[in-house]
Every structure is written in structure tokens, then in C-alpha cells.
Amino acid sequence: MASIGKLSWRKVIHYFLGQYIGAFLAAVITYVVYREAILETFDGQLLTTGPNATAGIFGTFPAAGISTGTAIIDQIVSVAFFLLLINAITDERNMACPKGLVPIAIGMTDLGLIVFAFGYNCGGPINPARDFSPRLFTAMAGWGTDVFS
């Protein structure tokens, strides 16, 4: 948004920090709510991969058999499409989507494009804060550095 003049560059760092902190706190709250169930169901094993992997409760991880290269391409393409569609929806010179429908249109774009079309490979982390912060929390909470590999 700042790159196209719709947001002051001075506000960007605040938005970055807010998103990273918010995603981290969301992972903490999820852990507090589900901790006992995770430990009980999986005999205290905190796994990142495999059929009993629980790290995916907090963040998004590539599906089995998806290479790092494929995951990177998947994210670049899906985010590019998402940003293109957001700009098309919010551009007043385009279809002039009514302001009250913009959040719904963007939400449906997110659901349809990211979750349904691109969700199989890596889930839907379309925001670095949505990906990094939960990984940082799970690494600190006992899953170890495997969450970053």
C-alpha cells in the first residue's frame, strides 16, 4: 500500500510489528487452549512432520513431498495473484466495487484463490507474519528448530 501511495511509509513498521506480534500471540493463545489435548492425544510428542504432526495447528507447513523450491514458487505465484486481485477490487477506475463489499470480495478472493486453489502445497500463509511468528512460537514451545526446515 505504501508503494502505491495509499499508506505513509512511516506507518509501515507499525503495521509490520502489529502483524508479527498479533500472529505470535494468536499462536500462544491456541497453544494454551489446546496444550492438554495435544499432549494427551500424541503422548507428549511434538512433531513437525508425519501423520501425528501437531506444529501445523499453529502455522502452515508444506505438504509431504513438496520441495522448498516448489513451496517458494507456490507462494510467489499465489501472493502475486492475490495482490493483483486486491488491486483490481479496490481500484476505483475499475469496476468500482461498493466500499461495503470490498472486504467480502477480498475475503472471497482469499478463500477461493489461496485456500482452495493454492492451499494444498503449503496451506495459506500469504503473509510472512502469518508464517514466521507461529514457527517462532512452536520452536520456543518445544517443537525445536525443525519448524524452520
Sine and cosine of phi, psi and omega as CSV:
sin_phi,cos_phi,sin_psi,cos_psi,sin_omega,cos_omega
0.00,0.00,-0.63,0.78,0.01,-1.00
-0.92,0.39,-0.56,0.83,-0.04,-1.00
-0.93,0.38,-0.36,0.93,0.04,-1.00
-0.95,-0.31,0.21,0.98,0.12,-0.99
0.99,0.12,0.22,0.98,-0.01,-1.00
-0.99,-0.10,0.03,1.00,0.00,-1.00
-0.48,-0.88,0.67,-0.74,0.03,-1.00
-0.92,0.39,0.67,-0.74,0.01,-1.00
-0.89,0.46,-0.46,0.89,0.01,-1.00
-0.91,0.41,-0.42,0.91,-0.01,-1.00
-1.00,0.08,-0.25,0.97,-0.09,-1.00
-0.86,0.51,-0.73,0.69,-0.02,-1.00
-0.88,0.47,-0.59,0.81,0.03,-1.00
-0.91,0.42,-0.66,0.75,0.04,-1.00
-0.92,0.40,-0.67,0.74,0.05,-1.00
-0.84,0.54,-0.80,0.59,-0.03,-1.00
-0.88,0.48,-0.67,0.74,0.02,-1.00
-0.87,0.50,-0.67,0.74,0.00,-1.00
-0.93,0.36,-0.69,0.72,-0.01,-1.00
-0.91,0.41,-0.69,0.72,0.01,-1.00
-0.92,0.40,-0.67,0.74,0.02,-1.00
-0.88,0.48,-0.68,0.73,0.02,-1.00
-0.92,0.40,-0.62,0.79,0.04,-1.00
-0.90,0.43,-0.72,0.69,0.01,-1.00
-0.90,0.43,-0.57,0.82,0.06,-1.00
-0.89,0.45,-0.65,0.76,0.05,-1.00
-0.91,0.42,-0.65,0.76,0.04,-1.00
-0.88,0.48,-0.73,0.68,-0.01,-1.00
-0.89,0.45,-0.67,0.74,0.04,-1.00
-0.87,0.49,-0.68,0.74,0.01,-1.00
-0.89,0.45,-0.71,0.71,0.00,-1.00
-0.87,0.50,-0.66,0.75,-0.03,-1.00
-0.94,0.35,-0.64,0.77,-0.13,-0.99
-0.96,-0.28,0.04,1.00,-0.08,-1.00
-0.79,0.61,-0.79,0.61,-0.05,-1.00
-0.88,0.48,-0.67,0.74,0.00,-1.00
-0.90,0.43,-0.65,0.76,0.01,-1.00
-0.90,0.43,-0.75,0.66,-0.03,-1.00
-0.92,0.40,-0.61,0.79,-0.01,-1.00
-0.94,0.34,-0.73,0.68,-0.09,-1.00
-0.93,0.36,-0.62,0.79,-0.11,-0.99
-0.93,-0.37,0.45,0.89,0.06,-1.00
0.78,0.63,0.61,0.79,0.06,-1.00
0.97,0.23,0.06,1.00,0.00,-1.00
-0.99,0.15,0.81,-0.58,0.03,-1.00
-0.95,-0.30,1.00,-0.06,-0.11,-0.99
-0.96,-0.28,0.54,-0.84,0.02,-1.00
-1.00,-0.07,-0.56,0.83,-0.04,-1.00
-0.79,-0.61,0.22,-0.97,0.04,-1.00
0.99,-0.12,0.03,-1.00,-0.07,-1.00
-0.92,0.39,-0.40,0.92,0.01,-1.00
-0.96,-0.27,0.37,0.93,-0.01,-1.00
-0.92,0.40,0.74,-0.67,0.00,-1.00
-0.90,-0.43,-0.16,0.99,0.00,-1.00
-0.89,0.45,-0.47,0.88,0.00,-1.00
-0.92,0.40,-0.19,0.98,0.08,-1.00
-0.92,0.40,-0.51,0.86,-0.12,-0.99
-0.99,-0.17,-0.53,0.85,-0.05,-1.00
-0.61,-0.79,-0.10,-1.00,0.00,-1.00
-0.96,-0.29,0.65,-0.76,-0.01,-1.00
-0.71,-0.70,0.50,-0.87,0.03,-1.00
-0.88,0.48,0.53,-0.85,0.06,-1.00
-0.93,0.36,0.31,-0.95,0.03,-1.00
-0.85,0.53,0.70,-0.71,0.04,-1.00
1.00,0.06,-0.01,1.00,0.01,-1.00
-1.00,-0.07,0.85,-0.52,-0.02,-1.00
-0.97,0.23,0.25,-0.97,0.03,-1.00
-0.88,0.47,-0.65,0.76,0.02,-1.00
-0.87,0.49,-0.71,0.71,0.03,-1.00
-0.90,0.45,-0.65,0.76,0.01,-1.00
-0.89,0.45,-0.66,0.75,0.00,-1.00
-0.91,0.42,-0.73,0.69,0.03,-1.00
-0.88,0.48,-0.68,0.73,0.03,-1.00
-0.83,0.56,-0.72,0.69,-0.04,-1.00
-0.94,0.34,-0.65,0.76,0.01,-1.00
-0.89,0.46,-0.74,0.68,-0.04,-1.00
-0.92,0.39,-0.72,0.70,-0.05,-1.00
-0.92,0.40,-0.65,0.76,0.02,-1.00
-0.93,0.36,-0.61,0.79,0.05,-1.00
-0.88,0.48,-0.72,0.70,0.06,-1.00
-0.88,0.48,-0.69,0.73,-0.03,-1.00
-0.88,0.48,-0.73,0.68,0.01,-1.00
-0.90,0.43,-0.63,0.78,0.05,-1.00
-0.87,0.49,-0.72,0.70,-0.01,-1.00
-0.93,0.36,-0.60,0.80,0.06,-1.00
-0.88,0.47,-0.70,0.71,0.03,-1.00
-0.90,0.43,-0.61,0.80,0.04,-1.00
-0.91,0.41,-0.64,0.77,-0.01,-1.00
-0.94,0.35,-0.63,0.78,-0.10,-1.00
-1.00,-0.04,-0.15,0.99,0.00,-1.00
-0.96,0.28,0.91,-0.42,-0.05,-1.00
-0.93,0.37,-0.33,0.94,0.04,-1.00
-0.99,0.13,-0.10,0.99,0.00,-1.00
-1.00,-0.01,-0.82,-0.57,-0.07,-1.00
-0.99,0.17,-0.10,1.00,-0.03,-1.00
0.80,0.60,0.88,0.48,0.05,-1.00
-0.87,0.49,0.77,-0.63,0.03,-1.00
-0.82,0.57,0.67,-0.75,-0.09,-1.00
-0.82,0.58,-0.56,0.83,0.01,-1.00
-0.93,0.36,-0.37,0.93,-0.01,-1.00
-0.99,-0.10,-0.18,0.98,-0.04,-1.00
-0.84,0.54,-0.76,0.65,0.01,-1.00
-0.87,0.49,-0.61,0.79,0.01,-1.00
-0.92,0.38,-0.69,0.73,0.01,-1.00
-0.89,0.46,-0.68,0.73,0.02,-1.00
-0.92,0.38,-0.66,0.75,0.04,-1.00
-0.88,0.48,-0.67,0.74,0.02,-1.00
-0.93,0.37,-0.57,0.82,0.08,-1.00
-0.90,0.45,-0.70,0.71,0.03,-1.00
-0.87,0.50,-0.76,0.65,-0.01,-1.00
-0.88,0.47,-0.77,0.64,-0.06,-1.00
-0.94,0.35,-0.73,0.69,-0.08,-1.00
-0.98,0.18,-0.82,0.58,-0.13,-0.99
-0.98,0.22,-0.76,0.64,-0.09,-1.00
-0.97,0.26,-0.79,0.62,-0.09,-1.00
-0.99,0.15,-0.71,0.70,-0.09,-1.00
-0.99,0.17,-0.67,0.74,-0.09,-1.00
-0.92,-0.40,0.07,1.00,-0.12,-0.99
-0.95,0.31,-0.40,0.91,-0.09,-1.00
-0.89,0.46,-0.72,0.69,-0.10,-1.00
-0.91,0.41,-0.74,0.68,-0.17,-0.99
-0.68,-0.74,0.17,0.98,-0.12,-0.99
0.98,0.20,-0.55,-0.84,-0.02,-1.00
-0.70,-0.72,0.89,0.46,-0.08,-1.00
-0.99,0.14,0.15,0.99,-0.13,-0.99
-0.31,0.95,-0.13,0.99,0.01,-1.00
-0.80,-0.60,0.81,-0.59,0.00,-1.00
-0.81,0.58,-0.55,0.84,0.03,-1.00
-0.91,0.41,-0.58,0.81,0.00,-1.00
-0.93,0.36,-0.38,0.92,-0.01,-1.00
-0.99,-0.12,-0.77,0.63,-0.13,-0.99
-0.95,0.32,-0.73,0.68,-0.08,-1.00
-0.87,0.50,-0.73,0.69,0.06,-1.00
-0.90,0.44,-0.56,0.83,0.06,-1.00
-0.91,0.42,-0.67,0.74,0.04,-1.00
-0.87,0.49,-0.70,0.71,0.01,-1.00
-0.89,0.45,-0.74,0.68,-0.04,-1.00
-0.90,0.44,-0.56,0.83,0.07,-1.00
-0.89,0.45,-0.66,0.75,-0.01,-1.00
-0.96,0.29,-0.47,0.88,-0.10,-1.00
-1.00,0.04,0.00,1.00,0.10,-0.99
0.81,-0.59,-0.14,0.99,0.02,-1.00
-0.98,0.20,-0.31,0.95,0.05,-1.00
0.99,0.16,-0.15,-0.99,-0.08,-1.00
-0.97,0.24,-0.09,1.00,0.06,-1.00
-0.85,0.53,-0.43,0.90,-0.02,-1.00
-0.91,0.41,-0.28,0.96,0.01,-1.00
-0.99,-0.16,0.00,1.00,-0.03,-1.00
-0.98,-0.22,0.00,0.00,0.00,0.00
